[in-house]
């Protein structure tokens, strides 16, 4: 037979409170009603589930087993109730964690017309993956950093980092590329400014330098966002390596200058997802939207590539579609 919800609730309440009278008070019912409910449950079981004593009511071994199953069933029913309430109130927004360049320069465009609610948290690439693994985000976007084995990754596009200086910097009008060792040395105006460890931009720079046997200076100034770095470049004489998309408006305004650099600073923009975790329909709709967007961009040409470097664009053409690991 199938027990009623009232029978399961009565058994769990007695186990929790230690008496039928206390259980009845907790459930907001009369004591005889709860007692009769439990008697019917025991009759269905064909064995005693409760042991009535002077000090109260205790569960038998059989009762404890049924209590555990009853608690699981009630928890599942609560979940169904919450889901039904959610349908009435509308689905919760898709929780997104995105690294700075994607969040500030690209994601507002990517999410246009998505048709589902979204909530975006901005953090560095390592923090994005951490939030995905901990279940604090359902979808993530990272830059350059390799995705860990515990997450699923899909290619959204490519971009590159560029060396930038302020208008009064000695490199502002330079045509000859700055080499790696020169990049690391302070100039008469200032030093190289870096993002914090864990950022995709810093990882790409460190990997490019590492291929030449070089490392970033331990005492290099560190700032927590690309915009803070660009402010330092404009006003303090520092030089920095930042995403091209972040610098374009300032370059167009003439307050920041691009300087050629003898390093390969191209990087991938990745979408990351938790592995083997069931996704909500809203997340699947978001992914379908991004897939369609990536396909349309691939057909029209690589929109995320470096527009000022045709050779690199040609080499990377066709690799910007969502789905490539």
TORVO-566129 format. One record per residue (C-alpha): x, y, z. Coordinates in pm, 1 decimal. Example, Ala and Ser with C-alpha at 12.3 -4.5 7.8 and 13.67 -1.06 7.14 Angstrom:
<rs>
- 1230.0, -450.0, 780.0
- 1367.0, -106.0, 714.0
</rs>
This chain:
<rs>
- 0.0, 0.0, 0.0
- 104.5, 359.7, -43.1
- 118.2, 561.2, 280.5
- -34.0, 905.2, 294.4
- 168.8, 1222.1, 340.9
- -7.2, 1272.3, 675.6
- 112.8, 932.1, 797.9
- 472.3, 1003.5, 698.2
- 465.6, 1349.1, 857.2
- 321.4, 1206.6, 1180.2
- 589.4, 937.5, 1205.2
- 872.7, 1183.9, 1140.6
- 727.1, 1432.2, 1388.9
- 702.2, 1169.4, 1665.1
- 1062.1, 1063.3, 1599.7
- 1172.3, 1425.6, 1623.1
- 970.2, 1531.6, 1929.5
- 962.3, 1207.2, 2128.9
- 586.9, 1201.5, 2196.1
- 256.5, 1188.7, 2013.5
- 122.8, 1493.0, 2196.1
- 427.4, 1702.9, 2104.1
- 405.8, 1580.1, 1744.7
- 38.4, 1678.5, 1729.9
- 120.9, 2025.0, 1861.9
- 397.4, 2065.1, 1602.6
- 166.7, 1955.3, 1322.2
- -121.0, 2169.8, 1444.0
- -350.3, 1867.6, 1486.4
- -544.9, 1708.1, 1771.1
- -361.5, 1429.4, 1955.0
- -629.3, 1164.8, 1880.6
- -601.7, 1245.4, 1509.5
- -225.8, 1187.8, 1507.4
- -260.5, 872.3, 1717.8
- -522.3, 727.8, 1480.3
- -305.8, 818.1, 1178.0
- -9.7, 629.0, 1324.0
- -226.1, 329.2, 1416.4
- -341.4, 300.3, 1054.0
- 22.3, 316.5, 938.4
- 123.3, 37.7, 1178.7
- -174.0, -171.8, 1068.8
- -60.7, -135.4, 707.3
- 294.6, -235.5, 802.7
- 175.1, -542.6, 994.3
- 423.7, -468.9, 1272.2
- 488.2, -215.8, 1546.6
- 664.1, 100.7, 1438.0
- 632.9, 280.0, 1772.6
- 713.7, 182.4, 2128.7
- 498.1, 369.5, 2377.5
- 667.5, 427.3, 2712.3
- 597.1, 634.8, 3022.2
- 868.5, 882.1, 2921.0
- 733.2, 919.9, 2569.3
- 710.0, 741.6, 2236.5
- 1009.9, 589.1, 2065.2
- 1053.9, 423.9, 1727.5
- 1123.2, 53.3, 1695.2
- 1398.3, -67.8, 1462.8
- 1136.4, -107.6, 1188.4
- 1004.0, 237.4, 1269.3
- 1347.4, 394.6, 1235.5
- 1391.0, 238.9, 892.4
- 1050.6, 365.7, 776.6
- 1126.9, 707.2, 932.8
- 1443.3, 742.4, 721.1
- 1252.1, 656.3, 404.5
- 967.7, 887.0, 506.7
- 1208.4, 1176.6, 556.2
- 1355.5, 1121.5, 206.9
- 1005.6, 1109.8, 56.5
- 897.2, 1429.8, 233.8
- 1214.8, 1607.4, 123.7
- 1144.4, 1503.2, -235.0
- 787.7, 1630.8, -206.3
- 919.1, 1961.7, -72.3
- 1140.2, 1980.7, -379.7
- 842.3, 1922.9, -605.7
- 652.6, 2194.2, -421.7
- 940.6, 2438.7, -459.9
- 961.2, 2359.4, -831.1
- 588.6, 2422.4, -870.4
- 620.9, 2752.0, -686.7
- 910.5, 2837.6, -915.5
- 694.5, 2777.6, -1220.8
- 436.7, 3017.2, -1085.5
- 695.6, 3280.9, -995.0
- 905.0, 3228.9, -1309.0
- 1238.7, 3045.3, -1343.8
- 1544.1, 3170.3, -1159.4
- 1799.6, 3353.9, -1377.9
- 2091.3, 3158.1, -1518.4
- 2392.1, 3223.8, -1295.3
- 2692.7, 3323.1, -1507.9
- 3050.1, 3387.4, -1397.7
- 3264.0, 3568.2, -1655.5
- 3617.9, 3698.7, -1668.0
- 3662.0, 4072.3, -1710.3
- 3708.1, 4113.7, -2085.5
- 3421.5, 3880.7, -2173.5
- 3191.2, 4034.5, -1912.0
- 3267.0, 4395.1, -2000.0
- 3328.7, 4384.0, -2374.4
- 3154.9, 4080.7, -2521.6
- 2887.8, 3926.0, -2301.5
- 2642.1, 4219.2, -2323.3
- 2631.6, 4160.1, -2700.5
- 2625.7, 3779.8, -2675.0
- 2326.6, 3786.5, -2438.7
- 2114.1, 4017.1, -2655.9
- 1789.0, 3840.2, -2738.3
- 1874.4, 3531.1, -2534.7
- 1518.7, 3501.1, -2402.0
- 1611.0, 3383.3, -2048.8
- 1698.1, 3574.4, -1735.5
- 2068.4, 3597.7, -1655.0
- 2274.2, 3711.5, -1357.5
- 2642.7, 3783.4, -1426.0
- 2925.3, 3785.9, -1172.5
- 3256.9, 3931.9, -1288.4
- 3582.3, 3775.4, -1162.4
- 3912.1, 3644.6, -1297.9
- 3940.1, 3323.8, -1497.9
- 4053.1, 3104.5, -1207.9
- 3769.5, 3230.3, -989.6
- 3522.6, 3156.4, -1270.4
- 3623.9, 2790.1, -1276.7
- 3610.0, 2772.9, -897.5
- 3251.1, 2901.6, -902.1
- 3154.1, 2645.5, -1166.0
- 3300.6, 2358.5, -961.5
- 3130.6, 2476.0, -641.1
- 2792.9, 2510.3, -810.0
- 2782.8, 2886.5, -757.9
- 2761.9, 2942.6, -1134.6
- 2592.0, 2738.2, -1407.0
- 2783.7, 2882.4, -1703.6
- 3129.5, 3041.7, -1709.0
- 3350.5, 3232.3, -1951.5
- 3729.4, 3246.1, -1922.3
- 4009.1, 3406.4, -2121.7
- 4327.3, 3235.6, -2222.7
- 4353.1, 3020.2, -1912.1
- 4341.9, 2649.1, -1980.9
- 4023.5, 2489.4, -1850.5
- 4066.0, 2229.0, -1577.5
- 3977.5, 1863.2, -1635.0
- 3677.2, 1888.7, -1401.7
- 3492.5, 2130.2, -1630.7
- 3368.3, 2098.9, -1986.7
- 3499.9, 2371.5, -2217.5
- 3386.3, 2503.9, -2556.1
- 3557.4, 2760.5, -2774.9
- 3365.3, 3087.8, -2808.6
- 3626.7, 3280.6, -3005.8
- 3976.5, 3426.1, -2997.8
- 4133.6, 3761.5, -2924.4
- 4477.4, 3892.6, -2837.7
- 4657.5, 4107.2, -2585.4
- 4831.8, 4426.6, -2691.7
- 5100.3, 4647.9, -2538.5
- 4968.5, 4993.8, -2450.9
- 5128.0, 5316.2, -2322.8
- 5006.1, 5668.6, -2250.5
- 5034.5, 5959.4, -2492.5
- 5349.2, 6098.4, -2328.3
- 5534.4, 5767.9, -2301.8
- 5868.9, 5731.7, -2488.0
- 5724.3, 5431.5, -2675.2
- 5407.5, 5613.7, -2786.1
- 5519.9, 5661.9, -3148.0
- 5752.3, 5363.9, -3165.3
- 5739.0, 5143.8, -3474.9
- 6007.1, 4889.0, -3385.7
- 5863.5, 4603.7, -3174.1
- 5948.0, 4599.0, -2804.4
- 6121.4, 4271.3, -2721.7
- 6039.5, 4059.3, -2417.2
- 6336.4, 4167.4, -2203.9
- 6271.3, 4534.6, -2277.2
- 5906.2, 4487.0, -2185.8
- 6004.8, 4368.7, -1838.6
- 6245.9, 4657.1, -1767.4
- 6116.8, 4985.6, -1620.6
- 6142.9, 5288.6, -1847.6
- 6211.5, 5647.0, -1750.3
- 5834.3, 5691.6, -1707.0
- 5730.0, 5377.6, -1521.8
- 5717.9, 4998.7, -1506.8
- 5510.0, 4712.0, -1641.4
- 5176.0, 4685.5, -1458.0
- 5015.2, 4342.4, -1424.2
- 4680.9, 4184.6, -1342.9
- 4657.7, 3958.4, -1037.7
- 4750.1, 3589.7, -1045.9
- 4459.0, 3381.1, -1170.9
- 4365.1, 3626.8, -1444.7
- 4360.1, 3497.3, -1802.9
- 4553.0, 3798.7, -1931.9
- 4837.5, 3744.0, -1687.7
- 4851.1, 3373.2, -1764.8
- 4883.4, 3437.7, -2139.7
- 5165.3, 3687.2, -2080.5
- 5346.0, 3454.1, -1839.4
- 5321.5, 3163.4, -2083.7
- 5459.5, 3377.0, -2369.8
- 5749.7, 3491.5, -2151.1
- 5805.0, 3139.9, -2019.8
- 5865.4, 3011.0, -2372.4
- 6163.4, 3249.6, -2378.1
- 6285.3, 3149.9, -2034.0
- 6164.1, 3475.5, -1874.4
- 5935.6, 3554.0, -1581.1
- 5750.2, 3864.4, -1472.5
- 5923.1, 4071.0, -1201.3
- 5824.4, 3972.9, -847.1
- 5790.1, 4338.5, -748.9
- 5579.3, 4440.7, -1052.2
- 5274.9, 4654.2, -960.2
- 4949.0, 4456.4, -962.4
- 4600.6, 4597.7, -1022.0
- 4274.0, 4404.8, -998.4
- 4102.3, 4507.9, -1322.2
- 4184.3, 4603.0, -1679.8
- 4025.3, 4945.6, -1638.1
- 4245.6, 5018.1, -1336.9
- 4549.4, 4921.7, -1543.6
- 4442.8, 5146.9, -1831.7
- 4402.3, 5435.0, -1587.3
- 4756.9, 5374.1, -1462.9
- 4882.0, 5366.9, -1821.9
- 4712.3, 5698.1, -1902.0
- 4822.1, 5886.8, -1592.3
- 5126.4, 5726.6, -1430.4
- 5360.1, 5648.8, -1720.3
- 5321.7, 5272.9, -1678.1
- 5305.6, 5029.7, -1967.8
- 5085.2, 4721.1, -1976.2
- 4958.3, 4428.7, -2178.2
- 4577.0, 4431.4, -2199.3
- 4302.4, 4283.7, -2418.8
- 4272.6, 4469.1, -2747.9
- 3895.2, 4508.1, -2707.8
- 3939.1, 4687.2, -2375.3
- 4186.4, 4938.1, -2521.0
- 4016.6, 5018.0, -2853.0
- 3807.2, 5315.1, -2734.6
- 4103.8, 5482.1, -2565.1
- 4323.2, 5419.6, -2868.4
- 4060.7, 5579.6, -3092.0
- 4048.7, 5879.6, -2857.3
- 4428.6, 5914.3, -2870.7
- 4479.6, 5884.5, -2493.7
- 4642.3, 5541.7, -2523.5
- 4880.4, 5416.5, -2792.3
- 4936.6, 5064.6, -2922.0
- 5301.1, 4958.5, -2935.0
- 5421.4, 4657.6, -3137.6
- 5562.9, 4381.7, -2917.2
- 5768.0, 4079.4, -3015.2
- 5549.9, 3822.3, -2835.9
- 5266.5, 3593.5, -2942.8
- 4982.9, 3708.5, -2717.2
- 4686.4, 3545.6, -2887.9
- 4444.9, 3360.6, -2664.1
- 4120.6, 3163.0, -2663.2
- 3789.8, 3267.7, -2511.0
- 3624.5, 2963.4, -2356.7
- 3279.6, 2880.3, -2228.3
- 3302.3, 2639.8, -1932.5
- 3035.6, 2415.0, -1781.9
- 3025.5, 2164.3, -1495.2
- 3072.5, 1806.9, -1610.0
- 2804.5, 1543.8, -1554.4
- 2558.5, 1781.6, -1393.8
- 2198.5, 1801.2, -1507.0
- 2124.8, 2139.9, -1663.0
- 1808.8, 2343.1, -1625.1
- 1604.7, 2413.0, -1941.9
- 1700.3, 2781.3, -1911.5
- 2070.9, 2690.3, -1929.3
- 2010.5, 2475.0, -2237.8
- 1827.8, 2766.3, -2402.0
- 2121.8, 2995.0, -2327.9
- 2366.8, 2744.0, -2475.7
- 2151.2, 2703.7, -2786.5
- 2149.1, 3081.9, -2827.8
- 2529.1, 3099.7, -2797.3
- 2573.9, 2811.4, -3041.9
- 2357.5, 2985.6, -3300.2
- 2545.0, 3311.7, -3240.9
- 2883.6, 3145.9, -3286.3
- 2770.7, 2976.0, -3608.2
- 2643.4, 3301.1, -3754.7
- 2969.1, 3475.1, -3666.0
- 3171.4, 3193.4, -3818.7
- 2974.5, 3224.4, -4142.9
- 3018.5, 3603.1, -4148.5
- 3387.1, 3589.7, -4053.5
- 3578.5, 3583.2, -3726.3
- 3438.6, 3883.5, -3541.2
- 3658.6, 3836.4, -3236.9
- 3991.8, 3825.2, -3416.3
- 4247.6, 4103.4, -3420.2
- 4126.1, 4333.8, -3695.1
- 4468.4, 4499.3, -3721.7
- 4653.6, 4176.1, -3792.8
- 4520.8, 4020.0, -4116.0
- 4776.5, 3737.3, -4116.4
- 4668.6, 3622.2, -3773.4
- 4304.4, 3655.9, -3866.8
- 4356.2, 3435.6, -4169.8
- 4542.9, 3176.4, -3963.3
- 4265.8, 3159.9, -3704.2
- 3970.5, 3186.8, -3944.7
- 3710.9, 2920.6, -3894.1
- 3817.8, 2840.9, -3536.2
- 3579.4, 3070.9, -3353.1
- 3271.4, 2848.1, -3339.9
- 3125.7, 2728.5, -3011.9
- 3183.8, 2358.9, -2961.8
- 3555.2, 2317.0, -3028.6
- 3731.8, 2199.3, -2708.5
</rs>
